[in-house]
């Protein structure tokens, strides 16, 4: 087996990355490795970390390179993006390290991690989802943090029960934002999680204005037809229907929405209020005031 063939499995498993130590462990001599670097058959990414010129530069490669360079694991905003809890970071990989090693363009954290705080996402060492959410709570506002939790629940990567068991640990009692995270998780235990970003945001806007909180994904029979409302106040027989930025283009979804709308229009008990993405995000006062009016609540106090 040639020197290049001996290191190919590592390159394949690590997004085209390799360290000199890994190459030497596979039998490649130091001189051979350095020759590959001089002839640009391996390109330097960080000190001691190199990539194959044929390997595309990706987010995952950038994260793993940071881990290899520091001996740490992906954490905080970077871990959240690895799992899909958020869509973007500040551009620099965040890693949690056991030793004081600093590398340019990498954000280093020194938080103490237990064994259960560590996992892998493919070949990337990363903080566990519960630990990642604990770290996120220190930097995100409530609505963004709630959406991060909901994304993990929607993708079935973790359960609300497991999150609750872990975040109540007293080792997190002094963590910034932990009270907010615990409240979000306990709310999901009580009433479930939203099926979309818009539903989650509408729920949080109602909370921010101190309105009574609706039930999510409420199923009921209206005029003999089973329907599921986005949000609902069963006692007041008031439903809230939400329309996202993009219209429904799939025929079954489009037909179901229209059938539900017609059933409510013909019903003697249920009423439905319809709101768009822009109502919730651009004119939240209008959204909240309309819901309050539908509930027969007085402005200012929002009380019965």
PyMOL commands that set and color helices and strands:
alter all, ss='L'
color gray80, all
select helices_A, chain A and resi 3-13+20-25+30-38+59-70+76-83+115-117+129-136+142-154+160-167+170-172+178-191+197-208+234-236+251-266+277-282+284-295
alter helices_A, ss='H'
color red, helices_A
select strands_A, chain A and resi 17-19+43-46+49-51+73-74+93-96+106-109+118-121+124-127+215-222+225-233+238-243+271-276
alter strands_A, ss='S'
color yellow, strands_A
deselect
rebuild
show_as cartoon
